[in-house]
Amino acid sequence: MAEVKKENWFKRTWGKVRKYFRELRSELKKVVWPTPQQVLKNTLVVVCCVLVVGVFIWLFDFVAQVGIDALIGLFH
């Protein structure tokens, strides 16, 4: 029976890497990229949401700190 010679590790690995990048390029051609206006609009929405959540966290922290200070002052 004839022995089947296996390709060496470097050739197998290099072939997989080439296949990966070939498929990656193929998939990136299918992507619908956003326009600069869409990017700006989405960025502004994210910044506004972050600011609103930040204000709520700040308010909660402030109220909690005032409440804790009042309790400490009451029992101290």
N, CA, C and O atoms as a DFTB+ gen file, in Angstrom:
304 C
 N C O
     1  1       0.840      -1.161       0.000
     2  2       0.000       0.000       0.000
     3  2       0.899       1.242       0.000
     4  3       1.889       1.298       0.729
     5  1       0.551       2.217      -0.808
     6  2       1.361       3.430      -0.907
     7  2       1.037       4.354       0.254
     8  3      -0.114       4.489       0.671
     9  1       2.060       4.968       0.748
    10  2       1.869       5.923       1.843
    11  2       1.515       7.287       1.257
    12  3       2.096       7.729       0.266
    13  1       0.557       7.932       1.891
    14  2       0.162       9.274       1.463
    15  2       0.989      10.258       2.270
    16  3       0.930      10.284       3.499
    17  1       1.761      11.067       1.556
    18  2       2.621      12.020       2.243
    19  2       1.804      13.269       2.578
    20  3       1.130      13.848       1.726
    21  1       1.889      13.647       3.807
    22  2       1.177      14.812       4.296
    23  2       2.007      16.057       4.007
    24  3       3.234      16.024       4.106
    25  1       1.336      17.163       3.648
    26  2       2.072      18.412       3.454
    27  2       2.683      18.836       4.776
    28  3       2.184      18.501       5.850
    29  1       3.780      19.585       4.675
    30  2       4.395      20.014       5.922
    31  2       3.549      21.089       6.599
    32  3       2.652      21.674       5.991
    33  1       3.850      21.330       7.844
    34  2       3.062      22.236       8.679
    35  2       3.012      23.640       8.085
    36  3       1.953      24.268       8.090
    37  1       4.126      24.142       7.576
    38  2       4.174      25.503       7.044
    39  2       3.233      25.665       5.852
    40  3       2.518      26.663       5.769
    41  1       3.221      24.711       4.935
    42  2       2.344      24.813       3.770
    43  2       0.872      24.754       4.171
    44  3       0.050      25.498       3.636
    45  1       0.540      23.872       5.110
    46  2      -0.854      23.786       5.567
    47  2      -1.290      25.086       6.222
    48  3      -2.369      25.602       5.930
    49  1      -0.455      25.615       7.105
    50  2      -0.793      26.834       7.830
    51  2      -0.880      28.017       6.886
    52  3      -1.817      28.810       6.977
    53  1       0.079      28.153       5.980
    54  2       0.069      29.272       5.045
    55  2      -1.170      29.203       4.147
    56  3      -1.757      30.236       3.823
    57  1      -1.565      28.013       3.751
    58  2      -2.772      27.855       2.943
    59  2      -4.016      28.309       3.699
    60  3      -4.898      28.940       3.118
    61  1      -4.093      27.992       4.989
    62  2      -5.234      28.409       5.802
    63  2      -5.267      29.929       5.968
    64  3      -6.332      30.545       5.936
    65  1      -4.092      30.518       6.146
    66  2      -4.018      31.970       6.303
    67  2      -4.459      32.660       5.013
    68  3      -5.226      33.621       5.057
    69  1      -3.985      32.181       3.879
    70  2      -4.377      32.762       2.591
    71  2      -5.880      32.632       2.365
    72  3      -6.524      33.567       1.890
    73  1      -6.436      31.474       2.705
    74  2      -7.867      31.252       2.543
    75  2      -8.659      32.206       3.435
    76  3      -9.676      32.755       3.012
    77  1      -8.193      32.401       4.666
    78  2      -8.871      33.299       5.607
    79  2      -8.937      34.715       5.030
    80  3     -10.002      35.332       5.030
    81  1      -7.812      35.231       4.542
    82  2      -7.798      36.594       4.033
    83  2      -8.581      36.724       2.724
    84  3      -9.174      37.773       2.475
    85  1      -8.598      35.711       1.904
    86  2      -9.382      35.723       0.681
    87  2     -10.872      35.801       1.021
    88  3     -11.612      36.570       0.406
    89  1     -11.311      35.004       2.001
    90  2     -12.702      35.036       2.422
    91  2     -13.040      36.344       3.129
    92  3     -14.147      36.862       2.982
    93  1     -12.093      36.878       3.892
    94  2     -12.306      38.153       4.573
    95  2     -12.556      39.268       3.569
    96  3     -13.477      40.067       3.735
    97  1     -11.728      39.319       2.520
    98  2     -11.906      40.342       1.486
    99  2     -13.260      40.171       0.800
   100  3     -13.934      41.159       0.508
   101  1     -13.658      38.941       0.545
   102  2     -14.945      38.674      -0.083
   103  2     -16.090      39.175       0.792
   104  3     -17.033      39.779       0.280
   105  1     -16.026      38.938       2.088
   106  2     -17.087      39.377       2.998
   107  2     -17.107      40.896       3.144
   108  3     -18.181      41.489       3.244
   109  1     -15.941      41.532       3.159
   110  2     -15.905      42.986       3.310
   111  2     -16.491      43.702       2.099
   112  3     -16.953      44.837       2.218
   113  1     -16.477      43.067       0.956
   114  2     -17.099      43.662      -0.233
   115  2     -18.616      43.708      -0.098
   116  3     -19.270      44.509      -0.765
   117  1     -19.186      42.855       0.759
   118  2     -20.635      42.799       0.945
   119  2     -21.137      43.812       1.972
   120  3     -22.344      44.027       2.083
   121  1     -20.242      44.431       2.715
   122  2     -20.627      45.343       3.785
   123  2     -21.162      46.643       3.190
   124  3     -20.595      47.190       2.245
   125  1     -22.265      47.125       3.763
   126  2     -22.796      48.429       3.381
   127  2     -22.296      49.419       4.421
   128  3     -22.774      49.432       5.555
   129  1     -21.337      50.243       4.036
   130  2     -20.711      51.167       4.965
   131  2     -21.597      52.391       5.167
   132  3     -22.227      52.850       4.214
   133  1     -21.661      52.932       6.390
   134  2     -22.499      54.115       6.640
   135  2     -21.879      55.370       6.018
   136  3     -20.669      55.464       5.816
   137  1     -22.758      56.323       5.727
   138  2     -22.279      57.596       5.191
   139  2     -21.714      58.426       6.339
   140  3     -22.011      58.148       7.501
   141  1     -20.905      59.438       6.034
   142  2     -20.382      60.303       7.108
   143  2     -21.495      60.966       7.928
   144  3     -21.337      61.179       9.130
   145  1     -22.620      61.291       7.276
   146  2     -23.732      61.902       8.008
   147  2     -24.334      60.909       9.006
   148  3     -24.689      61.289      10.122
   149  1     -24.447      59.652       8.609
   150  2     -24.980      58.635       9.525
   151  2     -24.033      58.426      10.702
   152  3     -24.467      58.266      11.843
   153  1     -22.744      58.432      10.410
   154  2     -21.758      58.256      11.488
   155  2     -21.855      59.414      12.475
   156  3     -21.832      59.196      13.687
   157  1     -21.964      60.636      11.972
   158  2     -22.069      61.811      12.841
   159  2     -23.343      61.744      13.683
   160  3     -23.312      61.997      14.888
   161  1     -24.456      61.402      13.047
   162  2     -25.731      61.313      13.764
   163  2     -25.660      60.257      14.871
   164  3     -26.067      60.514      16.004
   165  1     -25.149      59.081      14.544
   166  2     -25.043      58.007      15.541
   167  2     -24.089      58.385      16.668
   168  3     -24.332      58.054      17.828
   169  1     -23.007      59.076      16.330
   170  2     -22.051      59.510      17.349
   171  2     -22.707      60.490      18.309
   172  3     -22.520      60.397      19.522
   173  1     -23.471      61.425      17.769
   174  2     -24.158      62.403      18.629
   175  2     -25.187      61.731      19.537
   176  3     -25.340      62.120      20.695
   177  1     -25.889      60.727      19.019
   178  2     -26.855      59.998      19.844
   179  2     -26.137      59.290      20.995
   180  3     -26.611      59.312      22.131
   181  1     -25.009      58.673      20.705
   182  2     -24.257      57.960      21.747
   183  2     -23.730      58.943      22.791
   184  3     -23.819      58.676      23.990
   185  1     -23.188      60.071      22.353
   186  2     -22.653      61.065      23.296
   187  2     -23.775      61.597      24.187
   188  3     -23.583      61.747      25.393
   189  1     -24.942      61.884      23.608
   190  2     -26.071      62.366      24.409
   191  2     -26.521      61.322      25.430
   192  3     -26.786      61.655      26.585
   193  1     -26.605      60.075      25.011
   194  2     -27.000      59.009      25.943
   195  2     -25.996      58.867      27.080
   196  3     -26.379      58.687      28.237
   197  1     -24.722      58.948      26.750
   198  2     -23.695      58.841      27.786
   199  2     -23.821      59.996      28.777
   200  3     -23.700      59.791      29.984
   201  1     -24.062      61.208      28.276
   202  2     -24.221      62.362      29.168
   203  2     -25.444      62.218      30.065
   204  3     -25.378      62.523      31.255
   205  1     -26.561      61.755      29.504
   206  2     -27.779      61.593      30.303
   207  2     -27.572      60.545      31.389
   208  3     -27.932      60.770      32.545
   209  1     -27.002      59.420      31.033
   210  2     -26.749      58.370      32.030
   211  2     -25.755      58.868      33.080
   212  3     -25.904      58.574      34.266
   213  1     -24.750      59.617      32.649
   214  2     -23.775      60.175      33.590
   215  2     -24.425      61.119      34.585
   216  3     -24.087      61.104      35.769
   217  1     -25.358      61.942      34.113
   218  2     -26.063      62.864      35.022
   219  2     -26.908      62.083      36.017
   220  3     -26.931      62.421      37.201
   221  1     -27.606      61.041      35.560
   222  2     -28.395      60.227      36.488
   223  2     -27.513      59.558      37.536
   224  3     -27.872      59.520      38.713
   225  1     -26.388      59.042      37.131
   226  2     -25.476      58.412      38.097
   227  2     -24.948      59.448      39.078
   228  3     -24.853      59.180      40.276
   229  1     -24.603      60.632      38.575
   230  2     -24.109      61.691      39.456
   231  2     -25.174      62.093      40.471
   232  3     -24.877      62.265      41.654
   233  1     -26.434      62.247      40.000
   234  2     -27.520      62.610      40.915
   235  2     -27.738      61.537      41.974
   236  3     -27.895      61.851      43.153
   237  1     -27.749      60.277      41.563
   238  2     -27.935      59.192      42.528
   239  2     -26.803      59.193      43.551
   240  3     -27.046      59.035      44.747
   241  1     -25.577      59.369      43.090
   242  2     -24.431      59.393      43.987
   243  2     -24.530      60.564      44.959
   244  3     -24.235      60.417      46.145
   245  1     -24.945      61.725      44.459
   246  2     -25.070      62.906      45.308
   247  2     -26.130      62.701      46.385
   248  3     -25.905      63.006      47.556
   249  1     -27.295      62.178      45.974
   250  2     -28.380      61.937      46.936
   251  2     -27.965      60.876      47.949
   252  3     -28.247      61.020      49.139
   253  1     -27.313      59.834      47.507
   254  2     -26.869      58.782      48.426
   255  2     -25.850      59.338      49.411
   256  3     -25.893      59.009      50.597
   257  1     -24.942      60.170      48.940
   258  2     -23.923      60.741      49.822
   259  2     -24.564      61.660      50.865
   260  3     -24.181      61.628      52.034
   261  1     -25.527      62.471      50.453
   262  2     -26.219      63.355      51.394
   263  2     -26.971      62.518      52.423
   264  3     -26.959      62.840      53.611
   265  1     -27.626      61.448      51.977
   266  2     -28.350      60.585      52.912
   267  2     -27.423      59.898      53.903
   268  3     -27.733      59.819      55.092
   269  1     -26.302      59.406      53.430
   270  2     -25.344      58.745      54.323
   271  2     -24.754      59.746      55.308
   272  3     -24.602      59.438      56.490
   273  1     -24.422      60.939      54.829
   274  2     -23.895      61.967      55.739
   275  2     -24.929      62.344      56.797
   276  3     -24.568      62.567      57.953
   277  1     -26.221      62.421      56.420
   278  2     -27.273      62.731      57.376
   279  2     -27.394      61.629      58.414
   280  3     -27.554      61.916      59.600
   281  1     -27.319      60.355      57.985
   282  2     -27.398      59.248      58.946
   283  2     -26.206      59.251      59.889
   284  3     -26.362      59.036      61.091
   285  1     -25.027      59.492      59.354
   286  2     -23.830      59.538      60.197
   287  2     -23.919      60.685      61.191
   288  3     -23.556      60.531      62.357
   289  1     -24.403      61.843      60.728
   290  2     -24.547      62.992      61.622
   291  2     -25.617      62.757      62.678
   292  3     -25.503      63.253      63.799
   293  1     -26.653      62.005      62.331
   294  2     -27.723      61.731      63.272
   295  2     -27.258      60.821      64.402
   296  3     -27.645      61.016      65.554
   297  1     -26.444      59.842      64.087
   298  2     -26.010      58.863      65.097
   299  2     -24.636      59.174      65.678
   300  3     -24.160      58.449      66.552
   301  1     -24.015      60.201      65.225
   302  2     -22.656      60.503      65.710
   303  2     -22.724      61.367      66.876
   304  3     -21.690      61.735      67.432
